[in-house]
Amino acid sequence: MAGLPCDRKVASPPHPPCNVFTADATDKAIIAELERDGRLTNVAPAQRVGLTTGPCLRRVQRLEADGVIRGYRAVIDPAARGRSFEVLLSLSLEAQDAETVECVECFRADAGAGR
């Protein structure tokens, strides 16, 4: 380009951070389908997003391997388990010796069992 100093550089477009997943429209559609119902077989999301089952399965497996899909869970109604409400608790330990950690783990196991 005439008139530009030799040492002038053209800025390159910014790149997303390495840990950011870039999804195309099909990946986003698959994710949306699985968010609505994580129990779907591979056939249903494939049909809904316009893919055959093979490519859809490969995309889901890639999303799982990349950590985008971290798991599948059942959402349980607390009242159905005899609980009128649930408490989410975050705590920090001042001491992290084996006895303290074991005590906290026992409490956590008891609480998780609904006792």
N, CA and C of each residue as an Amber inpcrd file, in Angstrom:
protein
   345
   0.8480000  -1.1640000   0.0000000   0.0000000   0.0000000   0.0000000
   0.8980000   1.2330000   0.0000000   0.7020000   2.0810000  -0.9570000
   1.5420000   3.2700000  -1.0980000   1.2380000   4.2630000   0.0070000
   2.2670000   4.9330000   0.5130000   2.1020000   5.9780000   1.5050000
   2.1510000   5.4960000   2.9430000   2.1770000   4.1800000   3.2120000
   2.2580000   3.6820000   4.5770000   3.7110000   3.4270000   4.9420000
   4.1060000   3.7660000   6.1660000   5.4750000   3.4450000   6.5840000
   5.6780000   1.9350000   6.5770000   6.8800000   1.5090000   6.3210000
   7.1940000   0.0770000   6.2210000   6.9090000  -0.6900000   7.4970000
   7.0260000  -0.0230000   8.6540000   6.8610000  -0.7520000   9.9060000
   5.4190000  -0.7660000  10.4240000   4.5140000  -0.1830000   9.6910000
   3.1200000  -0.1740000  10.1490000   2.4960000  -1.5410000   9.9310000
   1.8180000  -2.0370000  10.9720000   1.1850000  -3.3530000  10.8920000
  -0.3230000  -3.1910000  10.9230000  -0.9750000  -4.0390000  10.2010000
  -2.4250000  -4.0410000  10.1920000  -2.8830000  -4.9390000  11.3400000
  -3.7790000  -4.4130000  12.1480000  -4.2660000  -5.1940000  13.2920000
  -5.0690000  -6.3870000  12.8070000  -4.8050000  -7.5320000  13.4160000
  -5.5760000  -8.7230000  13.0750000  -6.8350000  -8.7400000  13.9250000
  -7.8670000  -9.4040000  13.4470000  -9.1130000  -9.4400000  14.2190000
  -8.8790000 -10.1600000  15.5450000  -9.5880000  -9.7540000  16.5920000
  -9.3890000 -10.3990000  17.8880000  -9.8370000 -11.8520000  17.8430000
  -9.1250000 -12.6860000  18.5710000  -9.4730000 -14.1080000  18.6600000
 -10.1210000 -14.3600000  20.0030000 -11.0810000 -15.2860000  20.0600000
 -11.6830000 -15.5960000  21.3570000 -10.6440000 -16.2650000  22.2510000
 -10.7750000 -16.1460000  23.5570000  -9.8500000 -16.8350000  24.4530000
  -9.8510000 -18.3350000  24.1540000  -8.7640000 -19.0030000  24.4660000
  -8.6080000 -20.4220000  24.1350000  -9.6850000 -21.3040000  24.7580000
 -10.1890000 -20.9330000  25.9290000 -11.1560000 -21.7900000  26.5980000
 -12.6030000 -21.4840000  26.2200000 -12.8160000 -20.6170000  25.2520000
 -14.1730000 -20.2870000  24.8210000 -14.5410000 -21.1650000  23.6320000
 -15.6660000 -21.8380000  23.7500000 -16.1410000 -22.7140000  22.6870000
 -16.8940000 -21.8970000  21.6610000 -16.5690000 -22.0830000  20.4080000
 -17.3110000 -21.3980000  19.3550000 -18.2400000 -22.4180000  18.7010000
 -19.5110000 -22.1400000  18.7520000 -20.5100000 -23.0560000  18.2210000
 -21.1690000 -22.4480000  16.9980000 -21.4310000 -23.3030000  16.0220000
 -22.1880000 -22.8280000  14.8690000 -23.6820000 -22.9730000  15.1810000
 -24.5120000 -22.5930000  14.2500000 -25.9610000 -22.6100000  14.4660000
 -26.4740000 -24.0220000  14.7460000 -25.8840000 -25.0210000  14.1060000
 -26.3260000 -26.4000000  14.3200000 -25.9720000 -26.8650000  15.7220000
 -24.7460000 -26.5690000  16.1860000 -24.3640000 -26.9160000  17.5580000
 -25.3120000 -26.2520000  18.5490000 -25.6090000 -24.9830000  18.3280000
 -26.5070000 -24.2540000  19.2350000 -27.8970000 -24.8740000  19.2380000
 -28.3680000 -25.3190000  18.0790000 -29.6850000 -25.9460000  17.9990000
 -29.6900000 -27.2890000  18.7440000 -28.6200000 -28.0570000  18.6090000
 -28.5120000 -29.3380000  19.3250000 -28.4960000 -29.0840000  20.8300000
 -27.7160000 -28.1010000  21.2580000 -27.6390000 -27.7610000  22.6800000
 -29.0230000 -27.3710000  23.1960000 -29.7360000 -26.5610000  22.4400000
 -31.0800000 -26.1260000  22.8540000 -32.0190000 -27.3190000  23.0010000
 -31.9390000 -28.2630000  22.0680000 -32.7980000 -29.4560000  22.1440000
 -32.4740000 -30.2740000  23.3910000 -31.1890000 -30.4440000  23.6830000
 -30.7960000 -31.2380000  24.8510000 -31.0800000 -30.4980000  26.1560000
 -31.0500000 -29.1690000  26.1360000 -31.4350000 -28.4100000  27.3240000
 -32.9170000 -28.6010000  27.6200000 -33.7250000 -28.6600000  26.5660000
 -35.1660000 -28.8680000  26.7490000 -35.4600000 -30.2680000  27.2750000
 -34.7300000 -31.2560000  26.7630000 -34.9590000 -32.6430000  27.1810000
 -33.6670000 -33.4350000  27.0100000 -32.9540000 -33.6380000  28.0970000
 -31.6860000 -34.3570000  28.0600000 -31.8380000 -35.8520000  27.8670000
 -33.0650000 -36.3420000  27.8700000 -33.3030000 -37.7760000  27.6970000
 -33.5690000 -38.1630000  26.2470000 -33.4910000 -37.2040000  25.3530000
 -33.7380000 -37.4990000  23.9440000 -32.7370000 -38.5230000  23.4190000
 -33.2220000 -39.4200000  22.5760000 -32.2920000 -40.2890000  21.8610000
 -31.6300000 -39.4360000  20.7870000 -30.6430000 -39.9470000  20.1330000
 -29.9340000 -39.1890000  19.0980000 -30.8240000 -38.8800000  17.8980000
 -31.8290000 -39.6940000  17.6680000 -32.6940000 -39.5270000  16.4930000
 -33.4840000 -38.2180000  16.5480000 -34.0670000 -37.9110000  17.7170000
 -34.9330000 -36.7260000  17.8310000 -34.1900000 -35.4160000  17.5610000
 -33.0540000 -35.1410000  18.2460000 -32.3840000 -33.8750000  17.9250000
 -31.8780000 -33.8340000  16.4940000 -31.4430000 -34.9750000  15.9660000
 -30.9710000 -35.0080000  14.5830000 -32.0810000 -34.5600000  13.6310000
 -33.2690000 -35.1140000  13.8150000 -34.4020000 -34.7350000  12.9550000
 -34.7610000 -33.2690000  13.1310000 -34.7360000 -32.7940000  14.3690000
 -35.1610000 -31.4200000  14.6550000 -34.1940000 -30.3730000  14.1250000
 -32.9050000 -30.7310000  14.0210000 -31.9240000 -29.7480000  13.5290000
 -31.5380000 -30.0020000  12.0730000 -32.1260000 -31.0320000  11.4660000
 -31.8890000 -31.2760000  10.0450000 -30.6150000 -32.0450000   9.7290000
 -30.2020000 -32.9450000  10.6290000 -29.0290000 -33.7860000  10.3770000
 -29.4440000 -35.2410000  10.3620000 -28.5870000 -36.0790000   9.8000000
 -28.7730000 -37.5110000   9.9790000 -28.1770000 -37.8680000  11.3370000
 -28.4530000 -39.0830000  11.8010000 -28.0530000 -39.4490000  13.1580000
 -26.5390000 -39.4910000  13.3620000 -25.7860000 -39.9250000  12.3550000
 -24.3290000 -40.0210000  12.5020000 -23.6630000 -38.6750000  12.7980000
 -23.8540000 -37.6830000  11.9410000 -23.2560000 -36.3810000  12.2150000
 -23.7560000 -35.7400000  13.5170000 -25.0330000 -35.9600000  13.8430000
 -25.5640000 -35.4020000  15.0810000 -24.8660000 -36.0360000  16.2840000
 -24.7070000 -37.3540000  16.2650000 -24.0250000 -38.0520000  17.3540000
 -22.5870000 -37.5650000  17.4900000 -21.8860000 -37.4000000  16.3750000
 -20.5020000 -36.9080000  16.4340000 -20.4430000 -35.5100000  17.0510000
 -21.3980000 -34.6630000  16.7040000 -21.4220000 -33.3130000  17.2800000
 -21.6790000 -33.3700000  18.7890000 -22.6340000 -34.2060000  19.2060000
 -22.9250000 -34.3330000  20.6430000 -21.6870000 -34.8610000  21.3670000
 -21.0230000 -35.8550000  20.8020000 -19.8120000 -36.4010000  21.4230000
 -18.7140000 -35.3420000  21.5080000 -18.5900000 -34.5010000  20.4850000
 -17.5890000 -33.4280000  20.5130000 -17.9450000 -32.3940000  21.5790000
 -19.2420000 -32.0600000  21.6740000 -19.6880000 -31.1200000  22.6950000
 -19.4100000 -31.6710000  24.0940000 -19.5750000 -32.9710000  24.2640000
 -19.2580000 -33.6070000  25.5490000 -17.7540000 -33.5830000  25.7990000
 -16.9640000 -33.9600000  24.8050000 -15.5060000 -33.9990000  24.9530000
 -14.9270000 -32.6150000  25.2150000 -15.5240000 -31.5840000  24.6070000
 -15.0460000 -30.2060000  24.7910000 -15.5260000 -29.5960000  26.1040000
 -16.3640000 -30.3290000  26.8410000 -16.8480000 -29.8290000  28.1160000
 -18.0190000 -28.8750000  28.0170000 -18.5710000 -28.7240000  26.8200000
 -19.7520000 -27.8670000  26.6560000 -20.9480000 -28.5530000  27.3200000
 -21.1290000 -29.8320000  27.0310000 -22.1290000 -30.6450000  27.7210000
 -21.3910000 -31.3510000  28.8450000 -21.7140000 -30.9760000  30.0820000
 -20.9810000 -31.5110000  31.2320000 -21.6900000 -32.6770000  31.8830000
 -22.8950000 -32.9790000  31.4950000 -23.5940000 -34.1040000  32.0830000
 -25.0810000 -34.0280000  31.8070000 -25.7660000 -35.0530000  32.2650000
 -27.2130000 -35.1400000  32.1100000 -27.7680000 -35.4360000  33.4900000
 -28.8120000 -34.7310000  33.8840000 -29.3380000 -34.8630000  35.2340000
 -30.8540000 -34.9380000  35.2300000 -31.3580000 -35.5780000  36.2680000
 -32.7910000 -35.5520000  36.5270000 -33.0480000 -34.3980000  37.4870000
 -34.0660000 -33.6160000  37.2350000 -34.4560000 -32.5380000  38.1270000
 -35.5700000 -33.0900000  39.0090000 -35.2770000 -33.2090000  40.2920000
 -36.1830000 -33.8550000  41.2330000 -36.9950000 -32.8080000  41.9910000
 -38.2740000 -33.0540000  42.1440000 -39.1440000 -32.1920000  42.9380000
 -38.8690000 -32.4730000  44.4080000 -38.3550000 -31.4960000  45.1630000
 -38.0460000 -31.7290000  46.5840000 -39.2600000 -32.2000000  47.3890000
 -40.4440000 -31.6860000  47.0910000 -41.6430000 -32.0880000  47.8330000
 -41.9520000 -33.5690000  47.6200000 -41.6330000 -34.1080000  46.4560000
 -41.8730000 -35.5200000  46.1820000 -40.9840000 -36.4100000  47.0400000
 -39.8810000 -35.8460000  47.5280000 -38.9780000 -36.6000000  48.4050000
 -39.2200000 -36.2670000  49.8750000 -40.3220000 -35.5900000  50.1640000
 -40.6350000 -35.2690000  51.5470000 -39.9290000 -34.0390000  52.0710000
 -39.4280000 -33.2040000  51.1830000 -38.7560000 -31.9660000  51.5880000
 -39.6070000 -30.7980000  51.1270000 -39.8450000 -29.8560000  52.0290000
 -40.6580000 -28.7120000  51.6420000 -39.8230000 -27.6250000  50.9880000
 -38.5080000 -27.6580000  51.1920000 -37.6170000 -26.7030000  50.5510000
 -36.2090000 -27.2860000  50.5270000 -35.3560000 -26.6960000  49.7300000
 -33.9650000 -27.1020000  49.6580000 -33.0850000 -25.9260000  49.9970000
 -31.9350000 -26.2200000  50.5630000 -30.9640000 -25.1900000  50.9090000
 -29.6770000 -25.4830000  50.1570000 -29.1600000 -24.4910000  49.4660000
 -27.8520000 -24.5880000  48.8290000 -26.8760000 -23.8720000  49.7450000
 -25.8040000 -24.5400000  50.1030000 -24.8750000 -24.0160000  51.0830000
 -23.4700000 -24.0160000  50.5240000 -22.7860000 -22.9260000  50.7240000
 -21.3750000 -22.8330000  50.3440000 -20.5900000 -22.5290000  51.6020000
 -19.5200000 -23.2790000  51.8520000 -18.7270000 -23.0190000  53.0390000
 -17.2580000 -23.1480000  52.7270000 -16.4720000 -22.5080000  53.5590000
 -15.0170000 -22.5920000  53.4620000 -14.4930000 -23.1490000  54.7750000
 -13.5020000 -23.9920000  54.7040000 -12.9110000 -24.5730000  55.9040000
 -11.6730000 -23.7880000  56.3070000 -11.6020000 -23.4380000  57.5890000
 -10.3850000 -22.7960000  58.0880000  -9.2800000 -23.8290000  58.2380000
  -9.6550000 -25.0260000  58.6910000  -8.6930000 -26.1190000  58.8410000
  -9.0180000 -27.1730000  57.7910000  -7.9970000 -27.7230000  57.1870000
  -8.2290000 -28.7450000  56.1640000  -7.4860000 -30.0290000  56.4980000
  -7.3660000 -30.3130000  57.7910000  -6.7370000 -31.5620000  58.2120000
  -7.7030000 -32.7150000  57.9450000  -7.2020000 -33.9250000  58.0010000
  -7.9890000 -35.1040000  57.6450000  -9.2410000 -35.2430000  58.5020000
  -9.1420000 -34.9790000  59.8060000 -10.2810000 -35.1290000  60.7020000
 -11.4090000 -34.1460000  60.3520000 -11.0540000 -32.9050000  60.0580000
 -12.0540000 -31.8890000  59.6990000 -12.7260000 -32.2340000  58.3830000
 -11.9280000 -32.5960000  57.3980000 -12.4800000 -32.9480000  56.0850000
 -13.3920000 -34.1650000  56.2040000 -12.9890000 -35.1660000  56.9820000
 -13.8150000 -36.3560000  57.1700000 -15.1420000 -35.9960000  57.8310000
 -15.1110000 -35.1020000  58.8180000 -16.3250000 -34.6590000  59.4980000
 -17.2810000 -33.9700000  58.5120000 -16.7410000 -33.0940000  57.6940000
 -17.5590000 -32.3870000  56.7070000 -18.1330000 -33.3690000  55.6940000
 -17.3370000 -34.3360000  55.2460000 -17.8230000 -35.3300000  54.2850000
 -18.9380000 -36.1760000  54.8790000 -18.8240000 -36.5360000  56.1600000
 -19.8960000 -37.3030000  56.8150000 -21.1760000 -36.4800000  56.8660000
 -21.0490000 -35.2080000  57.2150000 -22.2170000 -34.3330000  57.2610000
 -22.8410000 -34.2260000  55.8820000 -22.0020000 -34.0660000  54.8630000
 -22.4920000 -33.9340000  53.5030000 -23.2270000 -35.1940000  53.0570000
 -22.6730000 -36.3630000  53.4010000 -23.3130000 -37.6290000  53.0260000
 -24.6590000 -37.7800000  53.7220000 -24.7280000 -37.4070000  55.0100000
 -25.9920000 -37.4800000  55.7390000 -27.0230000 -36.5370000  55.1390000
 -26.6020000 -35.3180000  54.8140000 -27.5250000 -34.3350000  54.2470000
 -28.0160000 -34.7910000  52.8900000 -27.1340000 -35.3860000  52.0910000
 -27.5160000 -35.8590000  50.7650000 -28.4810000 -37.0240000  50.8120000
 -28.4480000 -37.7750000  51.9340000 -29.3430000 -38.9220000  52.0670000
 -30.7210000 -38.5090000  52.5610000 -30.8890000 -37.2200000  52.8480000
 -32.1920000 -36.7230000  53.2740000 -32.4820000 -36.9670000  54.7410000
 -31.4200000 -37.1700000  55.5340000 -31.6260000 -37.4120000  56.9750000
 -31.7380000 -36.1330000  57.7380000
